[in-house]
């Protein structure tokens, strides 16, 4: 498994501890095009089995690095191709969390803050990226690929990745709406 970080130059200081802890491969979009184009370029990064993809404006649960192999094993056992570790504030996900679900189907994929991709799903995205009509949002492209391939996305509850609202959007977007009400920074310490 590899860890990749999608970044822009002005945010490299925020990810330095993550890079060191995870021995992450950092892709810096020096042109600041948009999330889709840098994500598209990152599809060329080779790996064997699973790729933990994160963006440069995240907070990770403590101990996440040690939990990732367990999640990849679960994905392999259950034939899961995409597992999001970010859970946006949605009533359906809150309900699943409060009834004790740990990993549940994730309808209408949103947010690429932290996600584990299987090699098979990345290969699928490599096929569809050049015929996609999407040229702006990477998460919309992922949702499109899920739909084209009939693949289900899953999400981990509680969220183990949070969008850091203390880091301004480089595109001037209101990012306050992309926040998880289910993030538990200390979940893995319990």
C-alpha positions in Angstrom: 0.0 0.0 0.0 1.1 3.5 -0.7 0.0 6.9 0.5 -0.4 9.8 -1.9 -1.1 13.4 -1.1 -2.6 15.8 -3.6 -1.2 19.2 -2.8 -0.4 22.8 -3.9 2.9 24.5 -3.0 1.4 26.9 -0.5 0.1 24.1 1.6 3.2 21.9 1.8 3.9 23.2 5.3 0.6 21.7 6.5 1.4 18.2 5.3 5.0 17.8 6.4 4.2 15.6 9.5 1.9 13.4 7.4 4.5 13.0 4.7 7.1 11.9 7.3 4.7 9.6 9.2 3.3 7.8 6.1 6.3 8.1 3.8 3.9 9.6 1.4 4.3 10.4 -2.2 3.4 14.1 -2.7 2.0 15.4 -6.0 2.3 19.1 -6.1 0.1 21.0 -8.6 2.4 23.9 -9.2 0.0 25.3 -11.9 -3.0 25.3 -9.4 -5.3 24.1 -12.2 -8.0 22.4 -10.3 -8.6 19.2 -8.3 -9.6 17.2 -11.3 -6.4 17.8 -13.4 -4.0 17.1 -10.6 -6.0 14.0 -9.6 -5.9 12.9 -13.3 -2.1 13.2 -13.3 -1.9 11.2 -10.1 -3.6 8.2 -11.7 -0.2 7.5 -13.3 1.4 6.7 -9.9 2.0 3.0 -9.8 1.3 0.8 -6.9 0.6 -2.9 -6.2 -2.6 -3.3 -4.2 -4.1 -0.2 -2.4 -3.5 3.5 -2.4 -4.5 5.8 0.5 -5.2 9.1 -1.2 -5.4 12.3 0.9 -5.6 16.0 0.1 -3.4 18.7 1.7 -6.1 20.2 3.9 -7.0 17.3 6.2 -6.8 16.2 9.8 -6.2 12.5 10.4 -7.3 10.4 13.3 -4.4 9.5 15.7 -3.0 6.1 14.9 -4.5 5.9 11.4 -1.3 4.6 9.8 -1.4 1.5 11.9 -5.1 0.9 11.1 -4.7 1.1 7.3 -3.4 -2.5 6.8 -6.5 -3.8 8.7 -8.8 -1.7 6.4 -7.0 -2.9 3.3 -7.4 -6.5 4.5 -11.1 -5.9 5.1 -11.5 -4.4 1.6 -9.8 -7.4 0.1 -12.0 -9.9 2.0 -15.2 -8.0 1.1 -14.1 -7.1 -2.5 -14.5 -3.4 -1.7 -12.8 -1.1 -4.4 -13.2 2.3 -2.7 -13.4 3.1 1.0 -13.8 6.7 2.1 -12.4 7.6 5.5 -14.2 11.0 5.3 -17.9 11.0 6.0 -19.7 14.2 5.1 -22.5 15.5 7.4 -25.5 13.6 6.1 -28.6 12.3 8.0 -28.2 8.8 6.4 -24.6 8.4 7.5 -25.3 9.8 11.0 -28.1 7.2 11.3 -25.8 4.4 10.3 -23.2 5.6 12.7 -25.6 5.8 15.7 -26.9 2.3 15.1 -23.3 1.0 15.2 -22.4 0.5 11.6 -18.6 0.6 11.0 -18.4 0.3 7.2 -21.5 1.1 5.2 -22.4 1.8 1.5 -21.7 5.4 0.5 -24.3 6.8 -1.9 -23.5 9.9 -3.9 -19.8 10.0 -3.3 -18.5 13.4 -2.1 -15.2 14.6 -0.8 -11.8 13.2 -1.7 -10.2 14.2 1.6 -9.2 10.7 2.5 -10.0 7.5 0.5 -8.5 4.1 0.0 -8.6 3.0 -3.7 -8.0 -0.6 -4.9 -5.6 -1.0 -7.8 -8.6 -2.3 -9.8 -10.6 0.9 -9.2 -7.6 3.1 -10.1 -7.3 1.0 -13.3 -11.0 1.6 -14.0 -10.4 5.4 -13.5 -7.5 5.3 -15.9 -9.8 3.9 -18.6 -12.6 6.4 -18.0 -10.5 9.6 -17.4 -10.0 10.4 -21.0 -13.7 10.0 -22.0 -15.1 11.7 -19.0 -16.9 15.0 -19.5 -15.6 16.1 -16.0 -12.8 18.7 -16.0 -13.2 20.4 -12.7 -14.1 18.1 -9.7 -12.2 14.9 -8.9 -14.9 13.6 -6.6 -17.5 14.1 -9.4 -15.2 12.1 -11.7 -15.0 9.3 -9.1 -18.8 9.2 -8.8 -19.0 9.0 -12.6 -16.5 6.1 -12.6 -18.4 4.3 -9.9 -21.6 4.6 -11.9 -20.0 3.5 -15.2 -18.5 0.4 -13.6 -21.3 -0.5 -11.3 -18.9 -0.3 -8.3 -20.2 0.6 -4.8 -18.4 3.1 -2.7 -18.2 2.5 1.1 -17.5 4.8 4.0 -15.9 4.2 7.4 -17.8 5.3 10.4 -16.8 7.3 12.4 -14.8 9.4 9.9 -11.1 9.1 10.3 -10.3 12.0 8.1 -11.6 15.5 8.6 -11.5 18.6 6.4 -9.3 21.2 8.1 -11.5 24.4 8.0 -8.5 26.4 9.3 -6.9 26.2 5.8 -8.4 28.5 3.3 -9.6 27.3 -0.1 -7.1 28.1 -2.9 -10.0 28.4 -5.3 -12.0 30.7 -3.0 -14.8 28.2 -2.4 -16.8 28.1 0.8 -15.3 24.9 2.2 -17.2 25.1 5.5 -19.9 22.9 4.1 -17.4 20.1 3.5 -17.1 19.0 7.1 -17.8 15.8 8.9 -19.9 15.7 12.0 -18.8 12.1 12.6 -15.0 12.7 12.8 -13.4 11.1 15.9 -9.7 12.0 16.1 -9.2 9.6 19.1 -11.3 6.7 17.8 -8.3 4.4 17.3 -7.1 5.0 20.8 -10.2 3.4 22.3 
